[in-house]
């Protein structure tokens, strides 16, 4: 039986990953608290993050650090930004349709989709381990739906099924974002790539936000504070620290620890919004996380 022990890891990188995961876990909480629609919330998260990303570039430029970003890297960065924008729209929308716990756990299926894409691109036959992981993830998702819907009646609940389908599509786009971002980072400097990706995502969201309509402008300092927290805490600190930690840690360690994010989000939702987890949801959560872990192991 494979060992579940976490390999030794650099303490600083480990701390970066832990703090980043905790920051990202607040994402669904802040989306719920936002005073704007799901598309507008994603737009302001990215828009307000850009001045911070620019400020992070200044010390590097003064130190003479090379921030080269060739055309090929920019293209991949822009593509990753488009995927990120669409992911955030679907992710935010799913939070208005299903519980934070279920939306976060379905979103955690992204690593499995990355593994599946790598198999498809390389033409390799899927391993038994991947097949087992996918089976566990499918069973776990079914338990999540049944648990939130109160049993078999949830099969006929169109809103509930649609919410999980939207979250699943968001997870696919999240996987596409990481794959494109990885290609960009292979060719260009980290800060320039992240800024280009963020800008592309922001531009992508403008027509979607105008088309969607609804509440576009936040009202009052509290609403702006929530959006500012999304930009600083979730996008800059969360995604930045997770990206750095993931890059410096063994894949097995980082993948296992990233599974804590939906668990932390679910616990926060339980405490703040009284979204208690039933027995079926707890069983489904464990099954989904086990499937993602086993399916993504090398």
C-alpha positions in Angstrom: 0.0 0.0 0.0 1.5 3.4 -0.9 2.7 5.5 2.0 0.7 8.7 2.8 3.8 10.3 4.5 4.5 13.8 3.4 8.1 14.1 2.0 10.5 16.5 3.6 10.0 20.1 2.3 11.7 23.4 2.7 10.2 25.2 5.7 9.7 28.5 4.0 8.0 27.0 0.9 5.8 25.0 3.2 4.8 28.1 5.2 4.1 29.9 1.9 1.8 27.2 0.8 -0.1 26.9 4.1 -0.7 30.7 4.3 -1.7 30.8 0.6 -4.2 28.0 1.0 -5.7 29.7 4.0 -6.0 33.0 2.0 -7.7 31.2 -0.9 -10.1 29.5 1.4 -11.7 32.9 2.0 -12.6 33.3 -1.7 -16.1 31.8 -1.6 -16.9 33.6 1.7 -16.0 37.0 0.2 -17.9 36.3 -3.0 -21.0 35.7 -0.9 -20.5 39.0 1.0 -19.9 41.0 -2.2 -22.5 43.6 -3.0 -22.3 42.9 -6.8 -23.1 40.1 -9.2 -20.9 37.1 -9.8 -19.3 38.5 -12.9 -18.7 42.0 -11.4 -17.2 40.4 -8.3 -14.6 38.6 -10.5 -13.9 41.8 -12.4 -13.2 43.9 -9.4 -11.1 41.2 -7.8 -8.8 41.2 -10.8 -9.0 45.0 -11.5 -8.0 45.9 -7.9 -5.2 43.3 -7.9 -3.4 44.9 -10.8 -2.0 48.0 -9.0 -0.6 45.6 -6.3 1.0 43.4 -8.9 2.6 46.5 -10.6 4.0 47.7 -7.2 5.6 44.2 -6.8 7.4 44.7 -10.1 9.1 48.0 -9.1 11.7 46.6 -6.6 12.6 43.9 -9.1 13.1 46.5 -11.8 15.3 48.7 -9.5 17.4 45.7 -8.7 18.1 45.1 -12.3 16.3 41.7 -12.3 15.4 40.4 -15.8 11.7 40.4 -16.2 11.8 39.2 -19.8 8.5 38.1 -21.2 8.8 37.0 -24.9 5.9 37.0 -27.2 5.2 33.3 -26.8 5.1 33.7 -23.0 2.6 36.6 -23.3 0.4 34.6 -25.6 0.2 31.7 -23.1 -0.3 34.3 -20.3 -3.2 35.9 -22.1 -4.8 32.6 -22.8 -4.5 31.6 -19.1 -6.2 34.9 -18.3 -9.2 34.1 -20.5 -9.5 30.7 -18.8 -9.2 32.3 -15.4 -11.9 34.9 -16.2 -14.4 32.2 -17.3 -13.5 30.0 -14.3 -14.2 32.8 -11.9 -17.5 33.6 -13.5 -18.7 30.0 -13.3 -17.2 29.5 -9.8 -18.9 32.7 -8.5 -22.2 31.7 -10.1 -22.1 28.2 -8.6 -21.8 29.8 -5.1 -25.2 31.4 -5.6 -26.8 28.0 -6.6 -25.2 25.5 -4.2 -23.4 25.4 -0.8 -19.9 26.7 -0.4 -18.7 23.2 0.7 -20.0 21.5 -2.4 -18.9 24.2 -4.8 -15.4 24.2 -3.3 -15.1 20.4 -3.4 -16.3 20.1 -7.0 -13.7 22.9 -7.9 -11.0 20.7 -6.3 -11.4 18.2 -9.1 -9.2 20.5 -11.3 -6.0 18.4 -10.6 -7.8 15.3 -12.0 -8.7 17.1 -15.2 -5.1 18.2 -15.5 -4.0 14.6 -15.2 -6.6 13.5 -17.8 -5.5 16.2 -20.2 -1.8 15.2 -19.8 -2.9 11.6 -20.6 -4.8 12.7 -23.7 -2.0 15.0 -24.9 0.7 12.3 -24.5 -1.4 9.4 -25.7 -0.7 7.3 -22.7 -3.1 4.7 -21.4 -4.6 5.8 -18.1 -3.2 3.9 -15.1 -5.4 1.9 -12.7 -4.6 4.6 -10.1 -6.1 7.3 -12.2 -9.1 5.2 -13.0 -9.6 4.6 -9.3 -9.2 8.3 -8.5 -11.8 9.2 -11.2 -14.3 6.6 -9.9 -13.9 7.9 -6.3 -14.4 11.5 -7.5 -17.6 10.6 -9.4 -19.0 8.7 -6.5 -18.1 11.5 -4.1 -19.7 14.1 -6.3 -22.9 12.1 -6.4 -22.9 11.8 -2.6 -22.4 15.6 -2.3 -25.4 16.2 -4.5 -27.5 13.7 -2.6 -26.3 15.1 0.7 -27.2 18.7 -0.1 -30.5 17.9 -1.7 -31.7 15.8 1.2 -31.6 12.4 -0.5 -32.8 10.9 -3.8 -35.2 13.8 -4.3 -32.2 15.9 -5.3 -31.9 14.0 -8.6 -35.1 15.8 -9.8 -33.9 19.2 -8.4 -32.9 21.1 -11.6 -31.4 24.0 -9.7 -29.2 21.8 -7.6 -28.0 19.7 -10.6 -27.4 22.9 -12.6 -25.3 24.4 -9.8 -23.1 21.3 -9.6 -22.7 21.2 -13.4 -21.7 24.9 -13.4 -19.1 24.2 -10.7 -17.8 21.2 -12.7 -17.4 23.4 -15.8 -15.6 25.9 -13.7 -13.2 23.2 -12.5 -12.4 22.3 -16.1 -11.5 25.9 -16.9 -9.4 26.1 -13.7 -7.4 23.1 -15.0 -7.0 24.8 -18.3 -5.8 28.0 -16.6 -3.1 26.1 -14.7 -2.0 24.3 -17.9 -1.7 27.5 -19.9 0.0 29.4 -17.0 2.6 26.6 -16.7 3.5 27.1 -20.3 3.8 30.8 -19.8 6.0 30.5 -16.8 8.4 28.2 -18.7 9.1 31.1 -21.1 8.7 34.3 -19.0 9.4 35.8 -15.6 6.8 35.1 -12.9 5.7 38.7 -12.0 5.3 39.7 -15.7 3.4 36.6 -16.5 1.0 36.9 -13.6 0.3 40.6 -14.4 -0.3 39.8 -18.1 -2.7 36.9 -17.1 -4.5 39.2 -14.7 -4.9 42.0 -17.3 -6.2 39.5 -19.9 -8.7 38.1 -17.5 -9.9 41.6 -16.6 -10.4 42.6 -20.2 -12.3 39.3 -20.9 -14.7 40.1 -18.1 -15.7 43.5 -19.3 -18.1 42.4 -22.1 -19.4 39.6 -19.9 -20.2 42.0 -17.1 -22.0 44.5 -19.4 -23.9 41.7 -21.0 -25.0 40.2 -17.7 -26.2 43.5 -16.3 -27.4 43.6 -12.7 -25.6 45.4 -9.9 -22.2 46.6 -11.3 -21.1 49.2 -8.8 -20.4 48.5 -5.1 -22.3 50.7 -2.6 -20.5 52.0 0.4 -17.1 51.5 2.0 -18.0 48.0 3.3 -18.7 46.7 -0.2 -15.4 48.1 -1.5 -13.6 46.6 1.5 -14.9 43.2 0.6 -13.7 43.5 -3.0 -10.4 44.9 -1.9 -9.9 41.9 0.4 -10.7 39.6 -2.6 -7.9 41.3 -4.6 -5.3 41.5 -1.8 -6.0 38.5 0.3 -7.3 36.0 -2.3 -5.7 37.0 -5.6 -2.3 38.5 -4.7 -1.5 36.8 -1.4 -3.4 33.5 -1.9 -2.6 32.7 -5.6 0.8 34.2 -5.3 1.9 32.3 -2.3 0.4 29.0 -3.5 2.2 29.5 -6.8 5.5 30.0 -5.2 5.1 27.3 -2.6 3.9 24.8 -5.3 6.9 25.6 -7.5 9.4 24.8 -4.7 7.8 21.8 -3.0 7.7 18.1 -4.0 4.6 17.5 -6.1 3.2 14.9 -3.7 3.5 17.3 -0.7 1.9 20.3 -2.5 -0.9 18.2 -4.1 -1.8 16.7 -0.7 -1.8 20.0 1.1 -3.9 21.8 -1.6 -6.8 19.4 -0.7 -7.1 21.3 2.6 -8.5 24.4 0.8 -12.1 23.2 0.2 -12.1 21.7 3.8 -11.1 25.1 5.3 -13.7 26.9 3.1 -16.4 24.4 4.2 -15.5 25.0 7.9 -15.6 28.8 7.4 -19.0 28.5 5.7 -20.2 26.3 8.5 -19.2 28.9 11.1 -20.2 32.1 9.2 -23.3 31.0 7.2 -24.5 28.0 9.3 -24.0 25.7 6.3 -23.7 22.5 8.3 -22.6 19.4 6.5 -24.8 16.3 6.7 -23.5 12.7 6.9 -23.8 12.2 3.1 -21.9 15.4 2.4 -19.1 14.5 4.8 -18.8 11.1 3.2 -18.9 12.7 -0.3 -16.2 15.2 0.7 -13.9 12.5 1.9 -14.5 10.4 -1.2 -13.8 13.3 -3.6 -10.6 14.3 -1.8 -9.4 10.7 -1.8 -10.2 10.5 -5.5 -8.3 13.7 -6.3 -5.3 12.6 -4.2 -5.0 9.0 -5.6 -5.8 10.1 -9.2 -3.1 12.8 -9.1 -0.3 10.7 -7.5 2.6 9.7 -9.6 
